[in-house]
């Protein structure tokens, strides 16, 4: 059972800001990285600002290729990277993400790594009105939490300190035994934290 709290929704989702997220890994073993590259195209609205998040190395980046187009390149090893877009207006916008996925090159040219055999390419297209209605649109791929996601985010500052209550009755925990509960959180820069198990008996 999972309990979730969305701080972006609590702060109020923006009518202009969206985020593209790339995440996961190809396999659970060594050389698991998924290498992403591709293009983003925005039509129906002006692309006012772009910001890469979670990029850990200089070669992971996003750049403008035109007024409403971007190029990007990154790698995820089970973590999540993203691109935040600020548009003139979301409702009439259309956003297209076309990505290629590559694996680790053990032999051959490292500048031309082999395509991910299960998902060499992924394509995500959404109109702003659909995104406003659903909140997020995603494509799940074969791999380990390998996913491409387009979602609305807030344009307000997120809290640096957080408190609250978790309603245990809503988790459906059975009586008479201990349950290990884990807490996890993702920061805006996509860094992620986990707690050790918290043992609870109902």
Buried (B, 14 or more C-beta within 10 A) or exposed (E): EEEEEEBBEEBEBBEBBBBBBBBBBBBEEEEBBBBBBBBBBBEBBEBEEBEBBBBBEEEBEBEEEEEBBBBBBBBBEBBBBBBBBBBEEBBEBBBBBBBBBBBBBEEEEEEEBBEBEEBEEBEBEBBBEEBBEEEBBBBEBEBBEBBBBBBBBBBBEEEEEEEEEEEEEEBEBEEEEEBEBEEEEBEBEBEEEEEEEEEEEE
